[in-house]
Amino acid sequence: MGEGSRITHDPLVMGGKPCIRGMRVTVGTVVELVASGLPWEEILRLYPYLESEDIKEALRYAAWRVEEVEVPLAVA
């Protein structure tokens, strides 16, 4: 993700998993809540320190990650 992204990676926070703005809320948690059908308003009520843009950014990040292609390295 580009400069200014709300998604952060810090080995000292949640084991380096992608998180929202350095908080202990992972992208995976947000995506799972959306996928389970929870309305955004309810997510924001449960996590009052999140913002609507955080949810959008988590979904953009997840979409970007699933489009990545893993290229196997040749073993010497």
KOLKOL-202989 format. One record per residue (C-alpha): x, y, z. Coordinates in nm, 2 decimals. Example, Ala and Ser with C-alpha at 12.3 -4.5 7.8 and 13.67 -1.06 7.14 Angstrom:
2
x_y_z
1.23_-0.45_0.78
1.37_-0.11_0.71
//
This chain:
76
x_y_z
0.00_0.00_0.00
0.11_0.35_-0.07
0.23_0.64_0.14
-0.03_0.77_0.39
-0.19_0.43_0.42
-0.37_0.36_0.75
-0.23_0.00_0.74
0.08_-0.04_0.95
0.32_-0.33_1.02
0.52_-0.33_1.34
0.68_-0.65_1.47
0.61_-0.53_1.82
0.23_-0.49_1.76
0.03_-0.81_1.70
0.33_-1.00_1.58
0.38_-0.78_1.28
0.04_-0.85_1.13
-0.11_-0.56_0.93
-0.29_-0.34_1.17
-0.51_-0.02_1.16
-0.30_0.29_1.24
-0.06_0.11_1.47
-0.34_-0.01_1.70
-0.40_-0.36_1.81
-0.68_-0.41_1.56
-0.57_-0.62_1.27
-0.69_-0.59_0.91
-0.80_-0.96_0.94
-1.03_-0.87_1.23
-1.19_-0.58_1.04
-1.24_-0.79_0.73
-1.39_-1.08_0.92
-1.64_-0.85_1.09
-1.75_-0.71_0.75
-1.76_-1.06_0.60
-1.98_-1.18_0.89
-2.24_-0.92_0.79
-2.19_-0.68_1.07
-2.29_-0.33_0.96
-2.02_-0.07_0.96
-2.21_0.13_1.21
-2.20_-0.16_1.45
-1.82_-0.22_1.39
-1.76_0.15_1.47
-1.97_0.12_1.78
-1.78_-0.18_1.90
-1.45_-0.02_1.82
-1.51_0.35_1.88
-1.14_0.44_1.80
-1.19_0.32_1.44
-1.31_0.55_1.17
-1.51_0.46_0.86
-1.20_0.52_0.64
-1.01_0.25_0.85
-1.27_0.00_0.74
-1.24_0.11_0.37
-0.86_0.09_0.39
-0.87_-0.26_0.55
-1.09_-0.38_0.26
-0.87_-0.22_0.00
-0.56_-0.38_0.16
-0.72_-0.72_0.17
-0.82_-0.69_-0.19
-0.47_-0.59_-0.29
-0.32_-0.88_-0.10
-0.53_-1.14_-0.26
-0.43_-1.01_-0.60
-0.06_-1.07_-0.53
0.11_-1.36_-0.71
0.35_-1.58_-0.53
0.64_-1.69_-0.75
0.82_-2.00_-0.64
1.20_-1.97_-0.63
1.41_-2.23_-0.80
1.59_-2.45_-0.56
1.96_-2.48_-0.64
//
